[in-house]
Amino acid sequence: MRQFLTVSLLISCCAALAQQPQKHHKVLELMGSRFEISAFHTDAQRAWYGINAGITEISRIEKLISSWDPNSQTSLINKNAGIKPVKVDKELYQLIQRAIQISAITDGAFDISYASMDRIWKFDGSMEAMPSEEIVAQAKSKIGFRNIQLNPTKQEVYLKVKGMKIGFGAIGKGYAAQKAKEKMSALGIKSGVVNAAGDLIAWGKDVDGETFKVGIADPRQKGKVLSWLAVNNTSVVTSGDYERFVMFGGVRYAHIIDPRTGYPTTGIKSVTIVSANPELADALSTSVFVLGVEKGIYLINQLEGVECLIITDGDELVTSDRLEISNKS
């Protein structure tokens, strides 16, 4: 009788364990960056179905917005700058429309037409001197979100200046993460994480039933977590210059370019934005880098449901008014 009870108890425990959500995880390169996609579910087949659907969605978006693919609609817009408008899919049109709205909110600190600077500054260790003022000024003359003309009736996009380019490096991964989350949720994944090279969105609960926590890296010690943020159905996006920067004249220049001047930003090592919308968070992390500490924090404090953590070049932590961080994991 005692043996029967022991076996029954073991079967009961195993059955209970089988009902607990398990983490299913995949790491791969998409959009030229490292993506980590996780699904938490009791059914492994369902979890992997969701993960693969998320990957397919990200790949679809990459083809739509890539400026490296000569056959993409984005490349077509760039090729026809100063020549003629280009009719695009509704999805791309609306993404450009939202990007322009963010440009207006940030007074041009965020600008998808920054792509005109892509060959001027290099952060791969090959730069030995700053580009001349003339070269920077020439490239900057092609930047300006007000020169992106939209025709809602025909769903057309026209870049008014010849040689002008748009690129989605500062908003695309956040958008892709959001769309992957939507696709996975629609397939029954009630808990998951999509991390697009620092553009992270998490929903639901971890395997232990607790809220997900995201660590903010310490710029001084790679691999060390400086602080923790609880993430409950929201996104955390971090932009940093830990590895991509150049030094000239004792000044550290981040890889993020100020589209208003044509020069890299200074004074900040990393910006973390917390928002329900990873697309918006992606764009704002770049914007705060460009605006600087004082103006950046002021902007974030005016936005409902958006918080910010800045680490300065002097390793000072500056937060928006309502952000709560913890030193405990």
Secondary structure by P-SEA (a helix, b strand, c coil): caaaaaaaaaaaaaaaaaacbbbbbbbbbcccbbbbbbbbcccaaaaaaaaaaaaaaaaaaaaaccccccccaaaaaaaacccbbbbbcaaaaaaaaaaaaaaaaaccccccccccccccccccccccccccaaaaaaaaaaccccccccccccbbbbbccccccccccccaaaaaaaaaaaaaaaaccccccccccccccccccccccccbbbbbbcccccccccbbbbbccbbbbbbbcccccccccccccccccccccccccccccccccccccaaaaaaaaaaaaaaccaaaaaaaaaccccccccccccbbbbbcccbbbbccc
